[in-house]
Amino acid sequence: MGFCSLRRLIGAMFVAVLGTSALAQGSHDRTQFGHDITVGPDEKVSDVTCFGCTVRIRGQVVGDVTTFGGSVTLEREGVVGGDLTTFAGDVRLYGGAKVRDITVFGGRVRRDSQATVGGDITTFGGGAALWLFIVFGLPFLLLGAFIALIVWLVRRFTRPAIPVAARV
């Protein structure tokens, strides 16, 4: 590879890195772990994801809102253009709030009569701990069992053979 080709390759990589960082800065997603998220009245964001915290929406979320172990409140002018999903949390819709679909695992939906839901409201009642186990714990339990099976099979077939006379 010549010096000119190397310069072109480095230049192309530099442009690619700058392009991806520009796209990342243009994204208006909000993701938090343990810190509440508030979308202000004049704000417009893409998607909101919250782990162990609550979401308060006064403005507009173009995409989806998802919480794990937290609640979602849509105030009077709050709009969610996509799906609203909570695991072990409640949803509260005040008058004038708008959302496409709502899915709640282990929580409740409280809805003002003036609030608009364009699609379905799906709730899976029961204890929040049960739903969290089914959604998160069971896949990890199955993965652990599969890994234990692989380790057992590897150990079983890699042991040296012991002659029958030596077992006595």
C-alpha positions as semicolon CSV with decimal commas, in nm:
position;residue;x (nm);y (nm);z (nm)
1;M;0,000;0,000;0,000
2;G;0,151;0,331;-0,104
3;F;0,174;0,648;0,102
4;C;-0,103;0,816;-0,099
5;S;-0,338;0,521;-0,049
6;L;-0,263;0,520;0,322
7;R;-0,345;0,892;0,345
8;R;-0,675;0,835;0,166
9;L;-0,764;0,546;0,399
10;I;-0,686;0,753;0,709
11;G;-0,883;1,046;0,565
12;A;-1,184;0,824;0,496
13;M;-1,170;0,683;0,848
14;F;-1,150;1,037;0,992
15;V;-1,457;1,146;0,793
16;A;-1,646;0,832;0,904
17;V;-1,568;0,899;1,271
18;L;-1,674;1,262;1,243
19;G;-1,994;1,161;1,063
20;T;-2,096;0,912;1,330
21;S;-2,029;1,156;1,612
22;A;-2,239;1,419;1,433
23;L;-2,525;1,172;1,404
24;A;-2,496;1,083;1,772
25;Q;-2,513;1,449;1,870
26;G;-2,819;1,497;1,649
27;S;-3,005;1,218;1,825
28;H;-3,253;1,339;2,084
29;D;-3,292;1,014;2,275
30;R;-3,302;1,018;2,654
31;T;-3,176;0,718;2,850
32;Q;-3,122;0,721;3,227
33;F;-3,030;0,472;3,498
34;G;-3,173;0,575;3,836
35;H;-3,233;0,943;3,747
36;D;-3,580;1,072;3,662
37;I;-3,644;1,207;3,312
38;T;-3,855;1,515;3,242
39;V;-3,949;1,624;2,892
40;G;-4,032;1,994;2,917
41;P;-4,330;2,165;2,752
42;D;-4,126;2,303;2,461
43;E;-3,908;1,995;2,412
44;K;-3,926;1,733;2,137
45;V;-3,728;1,409;2,185
46;S;-3,702;1,085;1,989
47;D;-3,717;0,797;2,239
48;V;-3,712;0,781;2,619
49;T;-3,578;0,481;2,815
50;C;-3,555;0,475;3,193
51;F;-3,416;0,203;3,425
52;G;-3,524;0,241;3,789
53;C;-3,665;0,590;3,752
54;T;-3,979;0,777;3,650
55;V;-4,063;0,974;3,337
56;R;-4,268;1,296;3,329
57;I;-4,373;1,418;2,985
58;R;-4,498;1,771;2,931
59;G;-4,372;1,803;2,574
60;Q;-4,351;1,562;2,281
61;V;-4,184;1,223;2,243
62;V;-4,184;1,129;1,875
63;G;-4,097;0,762;1,933
64;D;-4,137;0,520;2,223
65;V;-4,125;0,554;2,602
66;T;-4,003;0,252;2,803
67;T;-3,947;0,223;3,178
68;F;-3,815;-0,069;3,382
69;G;-3,910;-0,028;3,748
70;G;-4,054;0,320;3,707
71;S;-4,375;0,506;3,627
72;V;-4,474;0,737;3,342
73;T;-4,683;1,054;3,375
74;L;-4,819;1,236;3,070
75;E;-4,937;1,581;3,164
76;R;-5,200;1,788;2,986
77;E;-5,006;1,863;2,668
78;G;-4,783;1,553;2,676
79;V;-4,767;1,352;2,354
80;V;-4,611;1,012;2,283
81;G;-4,614;0,931;1,912
82;G;-4,506;0,569;1,962
83;D;-4,563;0,301;2,222
84;L;-4,556;0,356;2,597
85;T;-4,437;0,047;2,789
86;T;-4,372;0,006;3,161
87;F;-4,237;-0,293;3,354
88;A;-4,330;-0,278;3,726
89;G;-4,460;0,076;3,703
90;D;-4,781;0,274;3,661
91;V;-4,900;0,502;3,381
92;R;-5,090;0,824;3,453
93;L;-5,256;1,022;3,172
94;Y;-5,392;1,367;3,250
95;G;-5,654;1,550;3,039
96;G;-5,524;1,641;2,692
97;A;-5,242;1,381;2,694
98;K;-5,205;1,175;2,376
99;V;-5,040;0,836;2,323
100;R;-5,057;0,567;2,054
101;D;-5,046;0,237;2,251
102;I;-4,992;0,149;2,617
103;T;-4,855;-0,177;2,760
104;V;-4,812;-0,222;3,135
105;F;-4,649;-0,523;3,306
106;G;-4,717;-0,537;3,680
107;G;-4,872;-0,193;3,718
108;R;-5,187;0,010;3,656
109;V;-5,312;0,266;3,407
110;R;-5,486;0,576;3,541
111;R;-5,645;0,776;3,265
112;D;-5,835;1,103;3,267
113;S;-6,146;1,103;3,047
114;Q;-5,993;1,383;2,834
115;A;-5,676;1,182;2,756
116;T;-5,649;1,018;2,413
117;V;-5,515;0,668;2,343
118;G;-5,505;0,602;1,969
119;G;-5,461;0,225;1,992
120;D;-5,465;-0,048;2,254
121;I;-5,421;-0,043;2,630
122;T;-5,277;-0,375;2,746
123;T;-5,216;-0,452;3,112
124;F;-5,065;-0,764;3,259
125;G;-5,173;-0,755;3,623
126;G;-5,033;-0,952;3,909
127;G;-4,732;-0,896;4,125
128;A;-4,459;-0,685;3,979
129;A;-4,199;-0,929;4,107
130;L;-4,357;-1,215;3,913
131;W;-4,359;-1,020;3,586
132;L;-4,002;-0,899;3,638
133;F;-3,894;-1,259;3,695
134;I;-4,075;-1,382;3,384
135;V;-3,941;-1,104;3,161
136;F;-3,585;-1,080;3,294
137;G;-3,506;-1,364;3,534
138;L;-3,632;-1,661;3,335
139;P;-3,416;-1,593;3,026
140;F;-3,105;-1,560;3,247
141;L;-3,199;-1,879;3,432
142;L;-3,232;-2,067;3,102
143;L;-2,902;-1,922;2,978
144;G;-2,729;-2,030;3,299
145;A;-2,871;-2,383;3,267
146;F;-2,750;-2,403;2,906
147;I;-2,398;-2,289;3,004
148;A;-2,393;-2,543;3,290
149;L;-2,489;-2,817;3,041
150;I;-2,207;-2,717;2,804
151;V;-1,953;-2,717;3,091
152;W;-2,074;-3,058;3,210
153;L;-2,050;-3,203;2,856
154;V;-1,699;-3,064;2,805
155;R;-1,581;-3,206;3,138
156;R;-1,744;-3,542;3,073
157;F;-1,584;-3,593;2,733
158;T;-1,240;-3,451;2,817
159;R;-1,165;-3,668;3,123
160;P;-0,886;-3,919;3,073
161;A;-1,000;-4,277;3,047
162;I;-0,926;-4,487;3,357
163;P;-0,860;-4,855;3,289
164;V;-1,100;-5,101;3,453
165;A;-0,817;-5,276;3,644
166;A;-0,706;-4,945;3,803
167;R;-1,055;-4,880;3,950
168;V;-1,028;-5,168;4,198
